[in-house]
Amino acid sequence: MSFTIAASVDEALAALANGARPVAGGSDLVVGARHGKSPLPDAIVAIDRLAELASVDSIDGELRIGALATHAQLMDHPLVIAAATGLADACALVGSPSTRNVGTIGGNVMNSSPAMDTGAPLLVLGARVELRSATATRTVPIAELWTGPGRNIAATDELCTAIVVPSPPARSGSAYVRLEYRRAMEIAVVGAGASVSLDDDGTIGTIAVALTAVAPTIIAVTGLDHLIGGVIDESALASIATAAAAQSTPITDLRASDAYRRHCVGVMARRAVEAAHRRAAGEVISVPVNRAFGIGAAR
């Protein structure tokens, strides 16, 4: 196996063009190899020293997050909390403190696990993924990125260089919650992200909900347009929970049965919407919502 440490993005892209696989924190690649899920590639290029890919900036009103920004960096970054609070919620729940300090947003997104925590909030926030090769750069809506468990549309010579989150509307809020058996969980059993914006009269202007770990990819809940112009009340929350459960297609594994996941994802969806709505209305709910609402394990 060959190992290269890239000193620049161009060096990293050249290595990818020659068949290397990028690694930053290694929290997915190394763990997967140790567990026998997939062997280490023949060639690896380390990109963790590329400081230009680790910045978080507000550019032309949009939040631009470098692919190498860590979960620990994002969970309390003021720009992220202000514009993408649901993403901060998710980053605060990823794995253990050690995982959050080495794991990167780019690695999490490109690993393409349907159980990733950051996927649902990025989906409801309308995020885009910047993919760059040695010859071109393109930006892909995150809703079009994932094609299945561990699979996405990126070419083998493309590197995720940034995640771009559009400026949220006025009077908007987002949130992410997940079911927890214990606090240090590497992947979600089920989770849900939500984004809500309110019109001047307090009615719903926009609403989006996405689900974690209940389908081959992170999925958006459809059929919520009838809620526009209404209010978030018990009837609306019940409708959202029902839609989330009905549209999920979970599997049974060692962590939970399909029936349990289907029930719990409805509960998580309504809780995410409730938190996003309260934030949109101006209430300050600390990150992550799981701790603020007392959801999940106490320790």
Buried (B, 14 or more C-beta within 10 A) or exposed (E): EEEBEBEEBEBBBBBBBEEBBBBBBBBBBEEBBEEEEEEBBEBBBBBBBBEEBBEBEEEEEBBBBBBBBBBBBBBEBEBBBEBBBBBBBBBBBBBEEEBBBBBBBBBBBBBBBBBBBBBBBBBBBBBBBBBBBBEEEEEBEBBEBBEEBBEBEBEEBBBBBBBBBBEBBEBBBBBBBBBBEEBBBBBBBBBBBBBBBBBEEEEBBBBBBBBBBBBBBBBBBEEBEEBEEEEBEEEBBEBBBEBBBEBBEBBEEEBBEBEBBBBBBBBBBBBBBBBBBBBBEEEEBEBBBBBBBEBBEEE
